[in-house]
């Protein structure tokens, strides 16, 4: 169970960092709350794919 909790925390961290880096990139301009939420969801999807495929490449 702890293994899943660690993966969940890691997924949220990846999504947060993805949102932060996209929002703060040079020339980004103003980003609405709706777009920030959408970026966070995209980050969750990306982290979900990364974590789901992690065991495919580990030896």
N, CA, C and O atoms as CSV, one atom per row, in Angstrom:
chain,resi,resn,atom,element,x,y,z
A,1,UNK,N,N,0.814,-1.192,0.000
A,1,UNK,CA,C,0.000,0.000,0.000
A,1,UNK,C,C,0.863,1.264,0.000
A,1,UNK,O,O,0.534,2.256,-0.651
A,2,UNK,N,N,1.964,1.212,0.735
A,2,UNK,CA,C,2.868,2.355,0.779
A,2,UNK,C,C,3.477,2.611,-0.595
A,2,UNK,O,O,3.763,3.754,-0.951
A,3,UNK,N,N,3.673,1.550,-1.358
A,3,UNK,CA,C,4.223,1.670,-2.701
A,3,UNK,C,C,3.311,2.524,-3.582
A,3,UNK,O,O,3.798,3.351,-4.353
A,4,UNK,N,N,2.009,2.335,-3.476
A,4,UNK,CA,C,1.058,3.121,-4.260
A,4,UNK,C,C,1.011,4.572,-3.795
A,4,UNK,O,O,0.851,5.482,-4.608
A,5,UNK,N,N,1.150,4.790,-2.494
A,5,UNK,CA,C,1.148,6.152,-1.969
A,5,UNK,C,C,2.363,6.927,-2.469
A,5,UNK,O,O,2.256,8.108,-2.801
A,6,UNK,N,N,3.498,6.276,-2.520
A,6,UNK,CA,C,4.707,6.930,-3.025
A,6,UNK,C,C,4.534,7.283,-4.497
A,6,UNK,O,O,4.925,8.370,-4.921
A,7,UNK,N,N,3.955,6.377,-5.278
A,7,UNK,CA,C,3.712,6.667,-6.694
A,7,UNK,C,C,2.721,7.812,-6.863
A,7,UNK,O,O,2.882,8.637,-7.763
A,8,UNK,N,N,1.704,7.874,-6.017
A,8,UNK,CA,C,0.719,8.953,-6.101
A,8,UNK,C,C,1.356,10.301,-5.781
A,8,UNK,O,O,1.091,11.293,-6.461
A,9,UNK,N,N,2.193,10.337,-4.750
A,9,UNK,CA,C,2.889,11.578,-4.404
A,9,UNK,C,C,3.824,11.985,-5.535
A,9,UNK,O,O,3.912,13.164,-5.875
A,10,UNK,N,N,4.517,11.022,-6.115
A,10,UNK,CA,C,5.421,11.301,-7.222
A,10,UNK,C,C,4.648,11.836,-8.431
A,10,UNK,O,O,5.124,12.745,-9.112
A,11,UNK,N,N,3.468,11.285,-8.704
A,11,UNK,CA,C,2.650,11.737,-9.831
A,11,UNK,C,C,2.198,13.179,-9.631
A,11,UNK,O,O,2.231,13.974,-10.569
A,12,UNK,N,N,1.779,13.517,-8.427
A,12,UNK,CA,C,1.351,14.889,-8.140
A,12,UNK,C,C,2.536,15.844,-8.240
A,12,UNK,O,O,2.386,16.962,-8.732
A,13,UNK,N,N,3.703,15.421,-7.782
A,13,UNK,CA,C,4.902,16.256,-7.874
A,13,UNK,C,C,5.278,16.519,-9.331
A,13,UNK,O,O,5.606,17.650,-9.689
A,14,UNK,N,N,5.234,15.500,-10.161
A,14,UNK,CA,C,5.534,15.674,-11.584
A,14,UNK,C,C,4.533,16.626,-12.223
A,14,UNK,O,O,4.918,17.503,-12.997
A,15,UNK,N,N,3.253,16.461,-11.908
A,15,UNK,CA,C,2.222,17.330,-12.475
A,15,UNK,C,C,2.421,18.778,-12.030
A,15,UNK,O,O,2.259,19.702,-12.827
A,16,UNK,N,N,2.772,18.973,-10.762
A,16,UNK,CA,C,3.015,20.321,-10.256
A,16,UNK,C,C,4.208,20.967,-10.950
A,16,UNK,O,O,4.138,22.125,-11.365
A,17,UNK,N,N,5.298,20.223,-11.077
A,17,UNK,CA,C,6.489,20.772,-11.732
A,17,UNK,C,C,6.229,21.060,-13.207
A,17,UNK,O,O,6.697,22.072,-13.729
A,18,UNK,N,N,5.494,20.190,-13.879
A,18,UNK,CA,C,5.142,20.427,-15.281
A,18,UNK,C,C,4.351,21.727,-15.411
A,18,UNK,O,O,4.635,22.549,-16.282
A,19,UNK,N,N,3.360,21.907,-14.542
A,19,UNK,CA,C,2.540,23.120,-14.568
A,19,UNK,C,C,3.389,24.349,-14.283
A,19,UNK,O,O,3.253,25.371,-14.957
A,20,UNK,N,N,4.251,24.255,-13.302
A,20,UNK,CA,C,5.102,25.384,-12.931
A,20,UNK,C,C,6.033,25.779,-14.070
A,20,UNK,O,O,6.159,26.962,-14.386
A,21,UNK,N,N,6.685,24.797,-14.689
A,21,UNK,CA,C,7.635,25.106,-15.754
A,21,UNK,C,C,6.950,25.661,-16.994
A,21,UNK,O,O,7.503,26.541,-17.653
A,22,UNK,N,N,5.771,25.175,-17.326
A,22,UNK,CA,C,5.057,25.700,-18.491
A,22,UNK,C,C,4.545,27.108,-18.203
A,22,UNK,O,O,4.596,27.973,-19.077
A,23,UNK,N,N,4.057,27.345,-16.998
A,23,UNK,CA,C,3.507,28.657,-16.652
A,23,UNK,C,C,4.594,29.724,-16.547
A,23,UNK,O,O,4.334,30.892,-16.834
A,24,UNK,N,N,5.788,29.349,-16.147
A,24,UNK,CA,C,6.863,30.322,-15.918
A,24,UNK,C,C,7.881,30.397,-17.052
A,24,UNK,O,O,8.921,31.040,-16.906
A,25,UNK,N,N,7.595,29.751,-18.170
A,25,UNK,CA,C,8.551,29.804,-19.276
A,25,UNK,C,C,8.609,31.225,-19.840
A,25,UNK,O,O,7.645,31.978,-19.703
A,26,UNK,N,N,9.714,31.600,-20.466
A,26,UNK,CA,C,9.833,32.941,-21.035
A,26,UNK,C,C,8.788,33.166,-22.126
A,26,UNK,O,O,8.597,32.321,-23.000
A,27,UNK,N,N,8.123,34.300,-22.064
A,27,UNK,CA,C,7.121,34.645,-23.061
A,27,UNK,C,C,5.774,33.984,-22.852
A,27,UNK,O,O,4.954,33.963,-23.769
A,28,UNK,N,N,5.526,33.444,-21.670
A,28,UNK,CA,C,4.272,32.727,-21.426
A,28,UNK,C,C,3.091,33.678,-21.287
A,28,UNK,O,O,1.978,33.334,-21.686
A,29,UNK,N,N,3.305,34.851,-20.738
A,29,UNK,CA,C,2.202,35.780,-20.524
A,29,UNK,C,C,1.320,35.337,-19.369
A,29,UNK,O,O,1.713,34.510,-18.547
A,30,UNK,N,N,0.120,35.905,-19.324
A,30,UNK,CA,C,-0.821,35.564,-18.257
A,30,UNK,C,C,-1.512,34.240,-18.554
A,30,UNK,O,O,-1.913,33.983,-19.690
A,31,UNK,N,N,-1.648,33.415,-17.549
A,31,UNK,CA,C,-2.332,32.132,-17.685
A,31,UNK,C,C,-3.484,32.112,-16.688
A,31,UNK,O,O,-3.298,32.373,-15.500
A,32,UNK,N,N,-4.670,31.799,-17.185
A,32,UNK,CA,C,-5.849,31.769,-16.326
A,32,UNK,C,C,-5.838,30.529,-15.435
A,32,UNK,O,O,-5.086,29.583,-15.667
A,33,UNK,N,N,-6.685,30.558,-14.418
A,33,UNK,CA,C,-6.793,29.426,-13.501
A,33,UNK,C,C,-7.259,28.180,-14.245
A,33,UNK,O,O,-6.816,27.070,-13.949
A,34,UNK,N,N,-8.151,28.367,-15.208
A,34,UNK,CA,C,-8.655,27.232,-15.990
A,34,UNK,C,C,-7.533,26.559,-16.772
A,34,UNK,O,O,-7.463,25.332,-16.839
A,35,UNK,N,N,-6.660,27.364,-17.359
A,35,UNK,CA,C,-5.529,26.802,-18.100
A,35,UNK,C,C,-4.529,26.127,-17.168
A,35,UNK,O,O,-3.938,25.107,-17.525
A,36,UNK,N,N,-4.336,26.690,-15.976
A,36,UNK,CA,C,-3.442,26.057,-15.002
A,36,UNK,C,C,-3.969,24.689,-14.580
A,36,UNK,O,O,-3.203,23.735,-14.447
A,37,UNK,N,N,-5.276,24.600,-14.372
A,37,UNK,CA,C,-5.870,23.311,-14.008
A,37,UNK,C,C,-5.718,22.321,-15.151
A,37,UNK,O,O,-5.417,21.148,-14.928
A,38,UNK,N,N,-5.927,22.796,-16.382
A,38,UNK,CA,C,-5.765,21.919,-17.545
A,38,UNK,C,C,-4.325,21.432,-17.667
A,38,UNK,O,O,-4.094,20.264,-17.980
A,39,UNK,N,N,-3.362,22.303,-17.427
A,39,UNK,CA,C,-1.958,21.902,-17.467
A,39,UNK,C,C,-1.645,20.889,-16.371
A,39,UNK,O,O,-0.869,19.959,-16.587
A,40,UNK,N,N,-2.244,21.066,-15.202
A,40,UNK,CA,C,-2.035,20.117,-14.108
A,40,UNK,C,C,-2.583,18.743,-14.474
A,40,UNK,O,O,-1.960,17.724,-14.175
A,41,UNK,N,N,-3.747,18.713,-15.122
A,41,UNK,CA,C,-4.332,17.434,-15.547
A,41,UNK,C,C,-3.445,16.772,-16.596
A,41,UNK,O,O,-3.239,15.559,-16.559
A,42,UNK,N,N,-2.923,17.557,-17.523
A,42,UNK,CA,C,-2.001,17.006,-18.521
A,42,UNK,C,C,-0.754,16.455,-17.833
A,42,UNK,O,O,-0.251,15.397,-18.212
A,43,UNK,N,N,-0.256,17.165,-16.830
A,43,UNK,CA,C,0.887,16.671,-16.063
A,43,UNK,C,C,0.580,15.366,-15.346
A,43,UNK,O,O,1.438,14.487,-15.264
A,44,UNK,N,N,-0.642,15.230,-14.823
A,44,UNK,CA,C,-1.033,13.968,-14.190
A,44,UNK,C,C,-1.073,12.831,-15.202
A,44,UNK,O,O,-0.673,11.707,-14.897
A,45,UNK,N,N,-1.553,13.124,-16.400
A,45,UNK,CA,C,-1.591,12.098,-17.448
A,45,UNK,C,C,-0.177,11.685,-17.834
A,45,UNK,O,O,0.110,10.496,-17.974
A,46,UNK,N,N,0.704,12.664,-18.007
A,46,UNK,CA,C,2.094,12.366,-18.355
A,46,UNK,C,C,2.754,11.533,-17.259
A,46,UNK,O,O,3.439,10.551,-17.547
A,47,UNK,N,N,2.548,11.926,-16.006
A,47,UNK,CA,C,3.161,11.165,-14.914
A,47,UNK,C,C,2.545,9.779,-14.796
A,47,UNK,O,O,3.239,8.828,-14.435
A,48,UNK,N,N,1.266,9.649,-15.090
A,48,UNK,CA,C,0.635,8.329,-15.077
A,48,UNK,C,C,1.234,7.403,-16.109
A,48,UNK,O,O,1.462,6.224,-15.836
A,49,UNK,N,N,1.490,7.932,-17.300
A,49,UNK,CA,C,2.122,7.126,-18.346
A,49,UNK,C,C,3.545,6.758,-17.943
A,49,UNK,O,O,3.978,5.622,-18.139
A,50,UNK,N,N,4.271,7.723,-17.378
A,50,UNK,CA,C,5.641,7.440,-16.943
A,50,UNK,C,C,5.673,6.351,-15.879
A,50,UNK,O,O,6.496,5.438,-15.948
A,51,UNK,N,N,4.788,6.442,-14.906
A,51,UNK,CA,C,4.786,5.469,-13.815
A,51,UNK,C,C,4.254,4.112,-14.260
A,51,UNK,O,O,4.698,3.079,-13.759
A,52,UNK,N,N,3.313,4.104,-15.189
A,52,UNK,CA,C,2.770,2.831,-15.673
A,52,UNK,C,C,3.785,2.081,-16.528
A,52,UNK,O,O,3.831,0.851,-16.510
A,53,UNK,N,N,4.592,2.817,-17.270
A,53,UNK,CA,C,5.566,2.167,-18.145
A,53,UNK,C,C,6.929,2.010,-17.478
A,53,UNK,O,O,7.869,1.528,-18.111
A,54,UNK,N,N,7.052,2.402,-16.236
A,54,UNK,CA,C,8.330,2.329,-15.527
A,54,UNK,C,C,8.848,0.900,-15.441
A,54,UNK,O,O,10.041,0.666,-15.633
A,55,UNK,N,N,7.981,-0.051,-15.158
A,55,UNK,CA,C,8.440,-1.426,-15.000
A,55,UNK,C,C,8.744,-2.100,-16.335
A,55,UNK,O,O,9.315,-3.190,-16.350
A,56,UNK,N,N,8.379,-1.483,-17.445
A,56,UNK,CA,C,8.698,-2.056,-18.752
A,56,UNK,C,C,10.181,-1.915,-19.079
A,56,UNK,O,O,10.743,-2.751,-19.788
A,57,UNK,N,N,10.813,-0.869,-18.569
A,57,UNK,CA,C,12.194,-0.577,-18.928
A,57,UNK,C,C,13.181,-0.922,-17.828
A,57,UNK,O,O,14.378,-1.025,-18.094
A,58,UNK,N,N,12.713,-1.102,-16.598
A,58,UNK,CA,C,13.623,-1.422,-15.497
A,58,UNK,C,C,14.073,-2.876,-15.606
A,58,UNK,O,O,13.288,-3.757,-15.954
A,59,UNK,N,N,15.336,-3.110,-15.306
A,59,UNK,CA,C,15.848,-4.482,-15.380
A,59,UNK,C,C,15.856,-5.125,-14.022
A,59,UNK,O,O,16.255,-6.282,-13.888
